[in-house]
Amino acid sequence: MGDLRLARMRTCLAGRRAFRLNPNDGAATMLAMEYVQAQWQSQRRMLLDQLWPASD
């Protein structure tokens, strides 16, 4: 779901650039959201690895 929201935000920012509107505020928000999404995914992978360790 987070990936979909980020994709929509990228599309919105691209549209703003196409109309020569200032996308800086939106771009800063998107960067923050991408950072949070990456952290969430990292924490999720770590938790899953702890719950179900890979069999070697």
mmCIF entry with sequence, helices, sheets and N, C-alpha, C, O atoms, coordinates in Angstrom:
data_MODEL
# 
_entry.id   MODEL 
# 
_entity.id                         1 
_entity.type                       polymer 
_entity.pdbx_number_of_molecules   1 
# 
_entity_poly.entity_id                      1 
_entity_poly.type                           'polypeptide(L)' 
_entity_poly.nstd_linkage                   no 
_entity_poly.nstd_monomer                   no 
_entity_poly.pdbx_seq_one_letter_code       MGDLRLARMRTCLAGRRAFRLNPNDGAATMLAMEYVQAQWQSQRRMLLDQLWPASD 
_entity_poly.pdbx_seq_one_letter_code_can   MGDLRLARMRTCLAGRRAFRLNPNDGAATMLAMEYVQAQWQSQRRMLLDQLWPASD 
_entity_poly.pdbx_strand_id                 A 
# 
loop_
_entity_poly_seq.entity_id 
_entity_poly_seq.num 
_entity_poly_seq.mon_id 
_entity_poly_seq.hetero 
1 1  MET n 
1 2  GLY n 
1 3  ASP n 
1 4  LEU n 
1 5  ARG n 
1 6  LEU n 
1 7  ALA n 
1 8  ARG n 
1 9  MET n 
1 10 ARG n 
1 11 THR n 
1 12 CYS n 
1 13 LEU n 
1 14 ALA n 
1 15 GLY n 
1 16 ARG n 
1 17 ARG n 
1 18 ALA n 
1 19 PHE n 
1 20 ARG n 
1 21 LEU n 
1 22 ASN n 
1 23 PRO n 
1 24 ASN n 
1 25 ASP n 
1 26 GLY n 
1 27 ALA n 
1 28 ALA n 
1 29 THR n 
1 30 MET n 
1 31 LEU n 
1 32 ALA n 
1 33 MET n 
1 34 GLU n 
1 35 TYR n 
1 36 VAL n 
1 37 GLN n 
1 38 ALA n 
1 39 GLN n 
1 40 TRP n 
1 41 GLN n 
1 42 SER n 
1 43 GLN n 
1 44 ARG n 
1 45 ARG n 
1 46 MET n 
1 47 LEU n 
1 48 LEU n 
1 49 ASP n 
1 50 GLN n 
1 51 LEU n 
1 52 TRP n 
1 53 PRO n 
1 54 ALA n 
1 55 SER n 
1 56 ASP n 
# 
_struct_asym.id          A 
_struct_asym.entity_id   1 
# 
loop_
_struct_conf.conf_type_id 
_struct_conf.id 
_struct_conf.pdbx_PDB_helix_id 
_struct_conf.beg_label_comp_id 
_struct_conf.beg_label_asym_id 
_struct_conf.beg_label_seq_id 
_struct_conf.pdbx_beg_PDB_ins_code 
_struct_conf.end_label_comp_id 
_struct_conf.end_label_asym_id 
_struct_conf.end_label_seq_id 
_struct_conf.pdbx_end_PDB_ins_code 
_struct_conf.beg_auth_comp_id 
_struct_conf.beg_auth_asym_id 
_struct_conf.beg_auth_seq_id 
_struct_conf.end_auth_comp_id 
_struct_conf.end_auth_asym_id 
_struct_conf.end_auth_seq_id 
_struct_conf.pdbx_PDB_helix_class 
_struct_conf.details 
_struct_conf.pdbx_PDB_helix_length 
HELX_P HELX_P1 AA1 GLY A 2  ? ALA A 18 ? GLY A 2  ALA A 18 1 ? 17 
HELX_P HELX_P2 AA2 ASN A 24 ? LEU A 51 ? ASN A 24 LEU A 51 1 ? 28 
# 
_struct_conf_type.id          HELX_P 
_struct_conf_type.criteria    ? 
_struct_conf_type.reference   ? 
# 
loop_
_atom_site.group_PDB 
_atom_site.id 
_atom_site.type_symbol 
_atom_site.label_atom_id 
_atom_site.label_alt_id 
_atom_site.label_comp_id 
_atom_site.label_asym_id 
_atom_site.label_entity_id 
_atom_site.label_seq_id 
_atom_site.pdbx_PDB_ins_code 
_atom_site.Cartn_x 
_atom_site.Cartn_y 
_atom_site.Cartn_z 
_atom_site.occupancy 
_atom_site.B_iso_or_equiv 
_atom_site.pdbx_formal_charge 
_atom_site.auth_seq_id 
_atom_site.auth_comp_id 
_atom_site.auth_asym_id 
_atom_site.auth_atom_id 
_atom_site.pdbx_PDB_model_num 
ATOM 1   N N  . MET A 1 1  ? 0.818  -1.183  0.000   1.00 0.00 ? 1  MET A N  1 
ATOM 2   C CA . MET A 1 1  ? 0.000  0.000   0.000   1.00 0.00 ? 1  MET A CA 1 
ATOM 3   C C  . MET A 1 1  ? 0.876  1.266   0.000   1.00 0.00 ? 1  MET A C  1 
ATOM 4   O O  . MET A 1 1  ? 0.578  2.232   -0.703  1.00 0.00 ? 1  MET A O  1 
ATOM 5   N N  . GLY A 1 2  ? 1.948  1.250   0.787   1.00 0.00 ? 2  GLY A N  1 
ATOM 6   C CA . GLY A 1 2  ? 2.839  2.398   0.828   1.00 0.00 ? 2  GLY A CA 1 
ATOM 7   C C  . GLY A 1 2  ? 3.502  2.653   -0.512  1.00 0.00 ? 2  GLY A C  1 
ATOM 8   O O  . GLY A 1 2  ? 3.683  3.802   -0.916  1.00 0.00 ? 2  GLY A O  1 
ATOM 9   N N  . ASP A 1 3  ? 3.867  1.569   -1.207  1.00 0.00 ? 3  ASP A N  1 
ATOM 10  C CA . ASP A 1 3  ? 4.491  1.728   -2.530  1.00 0.00 ? 3  ASP A CA 1 
ATOM 11  C C  . ASP A 1 3  ? 3.528  2.393   -3.506  1.00 0.00 ? 3  ASP A C  1 
ATOM 12  O O  . ASP A 1 3  ? 3.933  3.221   -4.323  1.00 0.00 ? 3  ASP A O  1 
ATOM 13  N N  . LEU A 1 4  ? 2.250  2.026   -3.415  1.00 0.00 ? 4  LEU A N  1 
ATOM 14  C CA . LEU A 1 4  ? 1.244  2.628   -4.288  1.00 0.00 ? 4  LEU A CA 1 
ATOM 15  C C  . LEU A 1 4  ? 1.096  4.120   -3.999  1.00 0.00 ? 4  LEU A C  1 
ATOM 16  O O  . LEU A 1 4  ? 1.006  4.924   -4.928  1.00 0.00 ? 4  LEU A O  1 
ATOM 17  N N  . ARG A 1 5  ? 1.071  4.493   -2.735  1.00 0.00 ? 5  ARG A N  1 
ATOM 18  C CA . ARG A 1 5  ? 0.962  5.912   -2.376  1.00 0.00 ? 5  ARG A CA 1 
ATOM 19  C C  . ARG A 1 5  ? 2.172  6.703   -2.890  1.00 0.00 ? 5  ARG A C  1 
ATOM 20  O O  . ARG A 1 5  ? 2.025  7.814   -3.399  1.00 0.00 ? 5  ARG A O  1 
ATOM 21  N N  . LEU A 1 6  ? 3.365  6.121   -2.750  1.00 0.00 ? 6  LEU A N  1 
ATOM 22  C CA . LEU A 1 6  ? 4.568  6.805   -3.238  1.00 0.00 ? 6  LEU A CA 1 
ATOM 23  C C  . LEU A 1 6  ? 4.534  6.949   -4.761  1.00 0.00 ? 6  LEU A C  1 
ATOM 24  O O  . LEU A 1 6  ? 4.944  7.980   -5.294  1.00 0.00 ? 6  LEU A O  1 
ATOM 25  N N  . ALA A 1 7  ? 4.056  5.941   -5.452  1.00 0.00 ? 7  ALA A N  1 
ATOM 26  C CA . ALA A 1 7  ? 3.951  6.014   -6.909  1.00 0.00 ? 7  ALA A CA 1 
ATOM 27  C C  . ALA A 1 7  ? 2.981  7.121   -7.321  1.00 0.00 ? 7  ALA A C  1 
ATOM 28  O O  . ALA A 1 7  ? 3.240  7.858   -8.272  1.00 0.00 ? 7  ALA A O  1 
ATOM 29  N N  . ARG A 1 8  ? 1.870  7.230   -6.603  1.00 0.00 ? 8  ARG A N  1 
ATOM 30  C CA . ARG A 1 8  ? 0.908  8.294   -6.906  1.00 0.00 ? 8  ARG A CA 1 
ATOM 31  C C  . ARG A 1 8  ? 1.519  9.674   -6.652  1.00 0.00 ? 8  ARG A C  1 
ATOM 32  O O  . ARG A 1 8  ? 1.280  10.617  -7.406  1.00 0.00 ? 8  ARG A O  1 
ATOM 33  N N  . MET A 1 9  ? 2.304  9.779   -5.587  1.00 0.00 ? 9  MET A N  1 
ATOM 34  C CA . MET A 1 9  ? 2.927  11.059  -5.270  1.00 0.00 ? 9  MET A CA 1 
ATOM 35  C C  . MET A 1 9  ? 3.953  11.431  -6.345  1.00 0.00 ? 9  MET A C  1 
ATOM 36  O O  . MET A 1 9  ? 4.051  12.594  -6.737  1.00 0.00 ? 9  MET A O  1 
ATOM 37  N N  . ARG A 1 10 ? 4.720  10.438  -6.821  1.00 0.00 ? 10 ARG A N  1 
ATOM 38  C CA . ARG A 1 10 ? 5.690  10.710  -7.892  1.00 0.00 ? 10 ARG A CA 1 
ATOM 39  C C  . ARG A 1 10 ? 4.982  11.217  -9.152  1.00 0.00 ? 10 ARG A C  1 
ATOM 40  O O  . ARG A 1 10 ? 5.451  12.143  -9.813  1.00 0.00 ? 10 ARG A O  1 
ATOM 41  N N  . THR A 1 11 ? 3.839  10.590  -9.474  1.00 0.00 ? 11 THR A N  1 
ATOM 42  C CA . THR A 1 11 ? 3.061  11.003  -10.642 1.00 0.00 ? 11 THR A CA 1 
ATOM 43  C C  . THR A 1 11 ? 2.557  12.428  -10.472 1.00 0.00 ? 11 THR A C  1 
ATOM 44  O O  . THR A 1 11 ? 2.609  13.227  -11.406 1.00 0.00 ? 11 THR A O  1 
ATOM 45  N N  . CYS A 1 12 ? 2.075  12.739  -9.292  1.00 0.00 ? 12 CYS A N  1 
ATOM 46  C CA . CYS A 1 12 ? 1.587  14.092  -9.000  1.00 0.00 ? 12 CYS A CA 1 
ATOM 47  C C  . CYS A 1 12 ? 2.707  15.115  -9.147  1.00 0.00 ? 12 CYS A C  1 
ATOM 48  O O  . CYS A 1 12 ? 2.513  16.166  -9.757  1.00 0.00 ? 12 CYS A O  1 
ATOM 49  N N  . LEU A 1 13 ? 3.879  14.811  -8.589  1.00 0.00 ? 13 LEU A N  1 
ATOM 50  C CA . LEU A 1 13 ? 5.012  15.737  -8.687  1.00 0.00 ? 13 LEU A CA 1 
ATOM 51  C C  . LEU A 1 13 ? 5.454  15.918  -10.137 1.00 0.00 ? 13 LEU A C  1 
ATOM 52  O O  . LEU A 1 13 ? 5.819  17.021  -10.545 1.00 0.00 ? 13 LEU A O  1 
ATOM 53  N N  . ALA A 1 14 ? 5.422  14.847  -10.908 1.00 0.00 ? 14 ALA A N  1 
ATOM 54  C CA . ALA A 1 14 ? 5.793  14.951  -12.325 1.00 0.00 ? 14 ALA A CA 1 
ATOM 55  C C  . ALA A 1 14 ? 4.810  15.867  -13.049 1.00 0.00 ? 14 ALA A C  1 
ATOM 56  O O  . ALA A 1 14 ? 5.213  16.655  -13.904 1.00 0.00 ? 14 ALA A O  1 
ATOM 57  N N  . GLY A 1 15 ? 3.531  15.769  -12.714 1.00 0.00 ? 15 GLY A N  1 
ATOM 58  C CA . GLY A 1 15 ? 2.535  16.656  -13.314 1.00 0.00 ? 15 GLY A CA 1 
ATOM 59  C C  . GLY A 1 15 ? 2.768  18.103  -12.942 1.00 0.00 ? 15 GLY A C  1 
ATOM 60  O O  . GLY A 1 15 ? 2.609  18.994  -13.777 1.00 0.00 ? 15 GLY A O  1 
ATOM 61  N N  . ARG A 1 16 ? 3.144  18.348  -11.699 1.00 0.00 ? 16 ARG A N  1 
ATOM 62  C CA . ARG A 1 16 ? 3.423  19.726  -11.269 1.00 0.00 ? 16 ARG A CA 1 
ATOM 63  C C  . ARG A 1 16 ? 4.623  20.285  -12.028 1.00 0.00 ? 16 ARG A C  1 
ATOM 64  O O  . ARG A 1 16 ? 4.631  21.449  -12.428 1.00 0.00 ? 16 ARG A O  1 
ATOM 65  N N  . ARG A 1 17 ? 5.637  19.441  -12.221 1.00 0.00 ? 17 ARG A N  1 
ATOM 66  C CA . ARG A 1 17 ? 6.809  19.899  -12.978 1.00 0.00 ? 17 ARG A CA 1 
ATOM 67  C C  . ARG A 1 17 ? 6.427  20.205  -14.426 1.00 0.00 ? 17 ARG A C  1 
ATOM 68  O O  . ARG A 1 17 ? 6.926  21.162  -15.017 1.00 0.00 ? 17 ARG A O  1 
ATOM 69  N N  . ALA A 1 18 ? 5.541  19.388  -14.991 1.00 0.00 ? 18 ALA A N  1 
ATOM 70  C CA . ALA A 1 18 ? 5.119  19.582  -16.379 1.00 0.00 ? 18 ALA A CA 1 
ATOM 71  C C  . ALA A 1 18 ? 4.424  20.940  -16.550 1.00 0.00 ? 18 ALA A C  1 
ATOM 72  O O  . ALA A 1 18 ? 4.537  21.566  -17.604 1.00 0.00 ? 18 ALA A O  1 
ATOM 73  N N  . PHE A 1 19 ? 3.711  21.389  -15.524 1.00 0.00 ? 19 PHE A N  1 
ATOM 74  C CA . PHE A 1 19 ? 3.028  22.684  -15.590 1.00 0.00 ? 19 PHE A CA 1 
ATOM 75  C C  . PHE A 1 19 ? 3.869  23.811  -14.997 1.00 0.00 ? 19 PHE A C  1 
ATOM 76  O O  . PHE A 1 19 ? 3.379  24.920  -14.784 1.00 0.00 ? 19 PHE A O  1 
ATOM 77  N N  . ARG A 1 20 ? 5.138  23.511  -14.733 1.00 0.00 ? 20 ARG A N  1 
ATOM 78  C CA . ARG A 1 20 ? 6.102  24.486  -14.204 1.00 0.00 ? 20 ARG A CA 1 
ATOM 79  C C  . ARG A 1 20 ? 5.675  25.055  -12.852 1.00 0.00 ? 20 ARG A C  1 
ATOM 80  O O  . ARG A 1 20 ? 5.943  26.217  -12.547 1.00 0.00 ? 20 ARG A O  1 
ATOM 81  N N  . LEU A 1 21 ? 5.012  24.234  -12.050 1.00 0.00 ? 21 LEU A N  1 
ATOM 82  C CA . LEU A 1 21 ? 4.674  24.620  -10.681 1.00 0.00 ? 21 LEU A CA 1 
ATOM 83  C C  . LEU A 1 21 ? 5.818  24.198  -9.769  1.00 0.00 ? 21 LEU A C  1 
ATOM 84  O O  . LEU A 1 21 ? 6.575  23.287  -10.106 1.00 0.00 ? 21 LEU A O  1 
ATOM 85  N N  . ASN A 1 22 ? 5.950  24.838  -8.636  1.00 0.00 ? 22 ASN A N  1 
ATOM 86  C CA . ASN A 1 22 ? 7.034  24.529  -7.713  1.00 0.00 ? 22 ASN A CA 1 
ATOM 87  C C  . ASN A 1 22 ? 6.721  23.224  -6.955  1.00 0.00 ? 22 ASN A C  1 
ATOM 88  O O  . ASN A 1 22 ? 5.815  23.197  -6.122  1.00 0.00 ? 22 ASN A O  1 
ATOM 89  N N  . PRO A 1 23 ? 7.465  22.150  -7.241  1.00 0.00 ? 23 PRO A N  1 
ATOM 90  C CA . PRO A 1 23 ? 7.206  20.869  -6.579  1.00 0.00 ? 23 PRO A CA 1 
ATOM 91  C C  . PRO A 1 23 ? 8.077  20.641  -5.343  1.00 0.00 ? 23 PRO A C  1 
ATOM 92  O O  . PRO A 1 23 ? 8.080  19.536  -4.800  1.00 0.00 ? 23 PRO A O  1 
ATOM 93  N N  . ASN A 1 24 ? 8.818  21.660  -4.884  1.00 0.00 ? 24 ASN A N  1 
ATOM 94  C CA . ASN A 1 24 ? 9.805  21.441  -3.824  1.00 0.00 ? 24 ASN A CA 1 
ATOM 95  C C  . ASN A 1 24 ? 9.191  20.935  -2.524  1.00 0.00 ? 24 ASN A C  1 
ATOM 96  O O  . ASN A 1 24 ? 9.718  20.005  -1.913  1.00 0.00 ? 24 ASN A O  1 
ATOM 97  N N  . ASP A 1 25 ? 8.088  21.535  -2.095  1.00 0.00 ? 25 ASP A N  1 
ATOM 98  C CA . ASP A 1 25 ? 7.470  21.073  -0.854  1.00 0.00 ? 25 ASP A CA 1 
ATOM 99  C C  . ASP A 1 25 ? 6.995  19.628  -0.984  1.00 0.00 ? 25 ASP A C  1 
ATOM 100 O O  . ASP A 1 25 ? 7.197  18.810  -0.087  1.00 0.00 ? 25 ASP A O  1 
ATOM 101 N N  . GLY A 1 26 ? 6.369  19.334  -2.101  1.00 0.00 ? 26 GLY A N  1 
ATOM 102 C CA . GLY A 1 26 ? 5.897  17.969  -2.330  1.00 0.00 ? 26 GLY A CA 1 
ATOM 103 C C  . GLY A 1 26 ? 7.049  16.983  -2.432  1.00 0.00 ? 26 GLY A C  1 
ATOM 104 O O  . GLY A 1 26 ? 6.952  15.849  -1.965  1.00 0.00 ? 26 GLY A O  1 
ATOM 105 N N  . ALA A 1 27 ? 8.141  17.423  -3.047  1.00 0.00 ? 27 ALA A N  1 
ATOM 106 C CA . ALA A 1 27 ? 9.308  16.547  -3.186  1.00 0.00 ? 27 ALA A CA 1 
ATOM 107 C C  . ALA A 1 27 ? 9.920  16.240  -1.824  1.00 0.00 ? 27 ALA A C  1 
ATOM 108 O O  . ALA A 1 27 ? 10.349 15.114  -1.574  1.00 0.00 ? 27 ALA A O  1 
ATOM 109 N N  . ALA A 1 28 ? 9.962  17.232  -0.951  1.00 0.00 ? 28 ALA A N  1 
ATOM 110 C CA . ALA A 1 28 ? 10.502 17.009  0.392   1.00 0.00 ? 28 ALA A CA 1 
ATOM 111 C C  . ALA A 1 28 ? 9.621  16.035  1.166   1.00 0.00 ? 28 ALA A C  1 
ATOM 112 O O  . ALA A 1 28 ? 10.121 15.169  1.885   1.00 0.00 ? 28 ALA A O  1 
ATOM 113 N N  . THR A 1 29 ? 8.321  16.180  1.015   1.00 0.00 ? 29 THR A N  1 
ATOM 114 C CA . THR A 1 29 ? 7.393  15.250  1.679   1.00 0.00 ? 29 THR A CA 1 
ATOM 115 C C  . THR A 1 29 ? 7.572  13.849  1.130   1.00 0.00 ? 29 THR A C  1 
ATOM 116 O O  . THR A 1 29 ? 7.571  12.877  1.886   1.00 0.00 ? 29 THR A O  1 
ATOM 117 N N  . MET A 1 30 ? 7.726  13.736  -0.184  1.00 0.00 ? 30 MET A N  1 
ATOM 118 C CA . MET A 1 30 ? 7.913  12.424  -0.788  1.00 0.00 ? 30 MET A CA 1 
ATOM 119 C C  . MET A 1 30 ? 9.200  11.762  -0.297  1.00 0.00 ? 30 MET A C  1 
ATOM 120 O O  . MET A 1 30 ? 9.211  10.565  -0.012  1.00 0.00 ? 30 MET A O  1 
ATOM 121 N N  . LEU A 1 31 ? 10.278 12.532  -0.198  1.00 0.00 ? 31 LEU A N  1 
ATOM 122 C CA . LEU A 1 31 ? 11.535 11.971  0.304   1.00 0.00 ? 31 LEU A CA 1 
ATOM 123 C C  . LEU A 1 31 ? 11.368 11.443  1.725   1.00 0.00 ? 31 LEU A C  1 
ATOM 124 O O  . LEU A 1 31 ? 11.876 10.375  2.067   1.00 0.00 ? 31 LEU A O  1 
ATOM 125 N N  . ALA A 1 32 ? 10.657 12.199  2.539   1.00 0.00 ? 32 ALA A N  1 
ATOM 126 C CA . ALA A 1 32 ? 10.414 11.751  3.909   1.00 0.00 ? 32 ALA A CA 1 
ATOM 127 C C  . ALA A 1 32 ? 9.581  10.479  3.914   1.00 0.00 ? 32 ALA A C  1 
ATOM 128 O O  . ALA A 1 32 ? 9.861  9.559   4.683   1.00 0.00 ? 32 ALA A O  1 
ATOM 129 N N  . MET A 1 33 ? 8.565  10.415  3.069   1.00 0.00 ? 33 MET A N  1 
ATOM 130 C CA . MET A 1 33 ? 7.719  9.213   3.006   1.00 0.00 ? 33 MET A CA 1 
ATOM 131 C C  . MET A 1 33 ? 8.510  8.013   2.492   1.00 0.00 ? 33 MET A C  1 
ATOM 132 O O  . MET A 1 33 ? 8.329  6.895   2.976   1.00 0.00 ? 33 MET A O  1 
ATOM 133 N N  . GLU A 1 34 ? 9.388  8.242   1.508   1.00 0.00 ? 34 GLU A N  1 
ATOM 134 C CA . GLU A 1 34 ? 10.217 7.143   1.000   1.00 0.00 ? 34 GLU A CA 1 
ATOM 135 C C  . GLU A 1 34 ? 11.149 6.622   2.092   1.00 0.00 ? 34 GLU A C  1 
ATOM 136 O O  . GLU A 1 34 ? 11.369 5.416   2.200   1.00 0.00 ? 34 GLU A O  1 
ATOM 137 N N  . TYR A 1 35 ? 11.692 7.525   2.896   1.00 0.00 ? 35 TYR A N  1 
ATOM 138 C CA . TYR A 1 35 ? 12.559 7.124   3.996   1.00 0.00 ? 35 TYR A CA 1 
ATOM 139 C C  . TYR A 1 35 ? 11.782 6.280   5.010   1.00 0.00 ? 35 TYR A C  1 
ATOM 140 O O  . TYR A 1 35 ? 12.257 5.232   5.446   1.00 0.00 ? 35 TYR A O  1 
ATOM 141 N N  . VAL A 1 36 ? 10.607 6.737   5.375   1.00 0.00 ? 36 VAL A N  1 
ATOM 142 C CA . VAL A 1 36 ? 9.781  5.993   6.336   1.00 0.00 ? 36 VAL A CA 1 
ATOM 143 C C  . VAL A 1 36 ? 9.418  4.631   5.763   1.00 0.00 ? 36 VAL A C  1 
ATOM 144 O O  . VAL A 1 36 ? 9.463  3.630   6.477   1.00 0.00 ? 36 VAL A O  1 
ATOM 145 N N  . GLN A 1 37 ? 9.059  4.581   4.483   1.00 0.00 ? 37 GLN A N  1 
ATOM 146 C CA . GLN A 1 37 ? 8.707  3.312   3.840   1.00 0.00 ? 37 GLN A CA 1 
ATOM 147 C C  . GLN A 1 37 ? 9.894  2.351   3.861   1.00 0.00 ? 37 GLN A C  1 
ATOM 148 O O  . GLN A 1 37 ? 9.723  1.170   4.161   1.00 0.00 ? 37 GLN A O  1 
ATOM 149 N N  . ALA A 1 38 ? 11.085 2.837   3.550   1.00 0.00 ? 38 ALA A N  1 
ATOM 150 C CA . ALA A 1 38 ? 12.284 1.984   3.554   1.00 0.00 ? 38 ALA A CA 1 
ATOM 151 C C  . ALA A 1 38 ? 12.575 1.468   4.958   1.00 0.00 ? 38 ALA A C  1 
ATOM 152 O O  . ALA A 1 38 ? 12.940 0.305   5.127   1.00 0.00 ? 38 ALA A O  1 
ATOM 153 N N  . GLN A 1 39 ? 12.417 2.324   5.965   1.00 0.00 ? 39 GLN A N  1 
ATOM 154 C CA . GLN A 1 39 ? 12.639 1.901   7.347   1.00 0.00 ? 39 GLN A CA 1 
ATOM 155 C C  . GLN A 1 39 ? 11.623 0.846   7.756   1.00 0.00 ? 39 GLN A C  1 
ATOM 156 O O  . GLN A 1 39 ? 11.975 -0.139  8.406   1.00 0.00 ? 39 GLN A O  1 
ATOM 157 N N  . TRP A 1 40 ? 10.370 1.044   7.380   1.00 0.00 ? 40 TRP A N  1 
ATOM 158 C CA . TRP A 1 40 ? 9.329  0.085   7.709   1.00 0.00 ? 40 TRP A CA 1 
ATOM 159 C C  . TRP A 1 40 ? 9.620  -1.268  7.071   1.00 0.00 ? 40 TRP A C  1 
ATOM 160 O O  . TRP A 1 40 ? 9.487  -2.307  7.717   1.00 0.00 ? 40 TRP A O  1 
ATOM 161 N N  . GLN A 1 41 ? 10.019 -1.251  5.794   1.00 0.00 ? 41 GLN A N  1 
ATOM 162 C CA . GLN A 1 41 ? 10.328 -2.503  5.104   1.00 0.00 ? 41 GLN A CA 1 
ATOM 163 C C  . GLN A 1 41 ? 11.519 -3.207  5.744   1.00 0.00 ? 41 GLN A C  1 
ATOM 164 O O  . GLN A 1 41 ? 11.520 -4.431  5.873   1.00 0.00 ? 41 GLN A O  1 
ATOM 165 N N  . SER A 1 42 ? 12.520 -2.449  6.140   1.00 0.00 ? 42 SER A N  1 
ATOM 166 C CA . SER A 1 42 ? 13.687 -3.023  6.798   1.00 0.00 ? 42 SER A CA 1 
ATOM 167 C C  . SER A 1 42 ? 13.308 -3.668  8.123   1.00 0.00 ? 42 SER A C  1 
ATOM 168 O O  . SER A 1 42 ? 13.728 -4.788  8.416   1.00 0.00 ? 42 SER A O  1 
ATOM 169 N N  . GLN A 1 43 ? 12.515 -2.963  8.922   1.00 0.00 ? 43 GLN A N  1 
ATOM 170 C CA . GLN A 1 43 ? 12.075 -3.504  10.202  1.00 0.00 ? 43 GLN A CA 1 
ATOM 171 C C  . GLN A 1 43 ? 11.211 -4.752  10.002  1.00 0.00 ? 43 GLN A C  1 
ATOM 172 O O  . GLN A 1 43 ? 11.310 -5.708  10.771  1.00 0.00 ? 43 GLN A O  1 
ATOM 173 N N  . ARG A 1 44 ? 10.379 -4.740  8.985   1.00 0.00 ? 44 ARG A N  1 
ATOM 174 C CA . ARG A 1 44 ? 9.520  -5.894  8.697   1.00 0.00 ? 44 ARG A CA 1 
ATOM 175 C C  . ARG A 1 44 ? 10.363 -7.107  8.323   1.00 0.00 ? 44 ARG A C  1 
ATOM 176 O O  . ARG A 1 44 ? 10.118 -8.212  8.805   1.00 0.00 ? 44 ARG A O  1 
ATOM 177 N N  . ARG A 1 45 ? 11.375 -6.894  7.448   1.00 0.00 ? 45 ARG A N  1 
ATOM 178 C CA . ARG A 1 45 ? 12.257 -8.006  7.067   1.00 0.00 ? 45 ARG A CA 1 
ATOM 179 C C  . ARG A 1 45 ? 12.991 -8.559  8.283   1.00 0.00 ? 45 ARG A C  1 
ATOM 180 O O  . ARG A 1 45 ? 13.113 -9.774  8.437   1.00 0.00 ? 45 ARG A O  1 
ATOM 181 N N  . MET A 1 46 ? 13.481 -7.671  9.146   1.00 0.00 ? 46 MET A N  1 
ATOM 182 C CA . MET A 1 46 ? 14.203 -8.100  10.337  1.00 0.00 ? 46 MET A CA 1 
ATOM 183 C C  . MET A 1 46 ? 13.295 -8.923  11.248  1.00 0.00 ? 46 MET A C  1 
ATOM 184 O O  . MET A 1 46 ? 13.708 -9.961  11.763  1.00 0.00 ? 46 MET A O  1 
ATOM 185 N N  . LEU A 1 47 ? 12.070 -8.467  11.445  1.00 0.00 ? 47 LEU A N  1 
ATOM 186 C CA . LEU A 1 47 ? 11.131 -9.188  12.288  1.00 0.00 ? 47 LEU A CA 1 
ATOM 187 C C  . LEU A 1 47 ? 10.793 -10.548 11.695  1.00 0.00 ? 47 LEU A C  1 
ATOM 188 O O  . LEU A 1 47 ? 10.760 -11.548 12.411  1.00 0.00 ? 47 LEU A O  1 
ATOM 189 N N  . LEU A 1 48 ? 10.542 -10.591 10.388  1.00 0.00 ? 48 LEU A N  1 
ATOM 190 C CA . LEU A 1 48 ? 10.239 -11.869 9.741   1.00 0.00 ? 48 LEU A CA 1 
ATOM 191 C C  . LEU A 1 48 ? 11.419 -12.825 9.832   1.00 0.00 ? 48 LEU A C  1 
ATOM 192 O O  . LEU A 1 48 ? 11.229 -14.024 10.037  1.00 0.00 ? 48 LEU A O  1 
ATOM 193 N N  . ASP A 1 49 ? 12.637 -12.309 9.682   1.00 0.00 ? 49 ASP A N  1 
ATOM 194 C CA . ASP A 1 49 ? 13.825 -13.155 9.802   1.00 0.00 ? 49 ASP A CA 1 
ATOM 195 C C  . ASP A 1 49 ? 13.961 -13.718 11.215  1.00 0.00 ? 49 ASP A C  1 
ATOM 196 O O  . ASP A 1 49 ? 14.422 -14.845 11.397  1.00 0.00 ? 49 ASP A O  1 
ATOM 197 N N  . GLN A 1 50 ? 13.562 -12.940 12.204  1.00 0.00 ? 50 GLN A N  1 
ATOM 198 C CA . GLN A 1 50 ? 13.637 -13.418 13.594  1.00 0.00 ? 50 GLN A CA 1 
ATOM 199 C C  . GLN A 1 50 ? 12.551 -14.462 13.845  1.00 0.00 ? 50 GLN A C  1 
ATOM 200 O O  . GLN A 1 50 ? 12.792 -15.450 14.539  1.00 0.00 ? 50 GLN A O  1 
ATOM 201 N N  . LEU A 1 51 ? 11.368 -14.255 13.293  1.00 0.00 ? 51 LEU A N  1 
ATOM 202 C CA . LEU A 1 51 ? 10.268 -15.203 13.518  1.00 0.00 ? 51 LEU A CA 1 
ATOM 203 C C  . LEU A 1 51 ? 10.451 -16.492 12.750  1.00 0.00 ? 51 LEU A C  1 
ATOM 204 O O  . LEU A 1 51 ? 10.176 -17.576 13.266  1.00 0.00 ? 51 LEU A O  1 
ATOM 205 N N  . TRP A 1 52 ? 10.917 -16.376 11.511  1.00 0.00 ? 52 TRP A N  1 
ATOM 206 C CA . TRP A 1 52 ? 11.093 -17.539 10.659  1.00 0.00 ? 52 TRP A CA 1 
ATOM 207 C C  . TRP A 1 52 ? 12.494 -17.510 10.044  1.00 0.00 ? 52 TRP A C  1 
ATOM 208 O O  . TRP A 1 52 ? 12.651 -17.112 8.890   1.00 0.00 ? 52 TRP A O  1 
ATOM 209 N N  . PRO A 1 53 ? 13.516 -17.929 10.805  1.00 0.00 ? 53 PRO A N  1 
ATOM 210 C CA . PRO A 1 53 ? 14.872 -17.917 10.269  1.00 0.00 ? 53 PRO A CA 1 
ATOM 211 C C  . PRO A 1 53 ? 15.009 -18.853 9.071   1.00 0.00 ? 53 PRO A C  1 
ATOM 212 O O  . PRO A 1 53 ? 14.352 -19.892 8.997   1.00 0.00 ? 53 PRO A O  1 
ATOM 213 N N  . ALA A 1 54 ? 15.859 -18.473 8.152   1.00 0.00 ? 54 ALA A N  1 
ATOM 214 C CA . ALA A 1 54 ? 16.115 -19.285 6.968   1.00 0.00 ? 54 ALA A CA 1 
ATOM 215 C C  . ALA A 1 54 ? 16.854 -20.544 7.367   1.00 0.00 ? 54 ALA A C  1 
ATOM 216 O O  . ALA A 1 54 ? 17.774 -20.498 8.183   1.00 0.00 ? 54 ALA A O  1 
ATOM 217 N N  . SER A 1 55 ? 16.455 -21.666 6.797   1.00 0.00 ? 55 SER A N  1 
ATOM 218 C CA . SER A 1 55 ? 17.129 -22.938 7.064   1.00 0.00 ? 55 SER A CA 1 
ATOM 219 C C  . SER A 1 55 ? 18.355 -23.048 6.169   1.00 0.00 ? 55 SER A C  1 
ATOM 220 O O  . SER A 1 55 ? 18.251 -22.909 4.950   1.00 0.00 ? 55 SER A O  1 
ATOM 221 N N  . ASP A 1 56 ? 19.486 -23.292 6.754   1.00 0.00 ? 56 ASP A N  1 
ATOM 222 C CA . ASP A 1 56 ? 20.715 -23.436 5.965   1.00 0.00 ? 56 ASP A CA 1 
ATOM 223 C C  . ASP A 1 56 ? 21.086 -24.888 5.818   1.00 0.00 ? 56 ASP A C  1 
ATOM 224 O O  . ASP A 1 56 ? 22.092 -25.208 5.185   1.00 0.00 ? 56 ASP A O  1 
# 
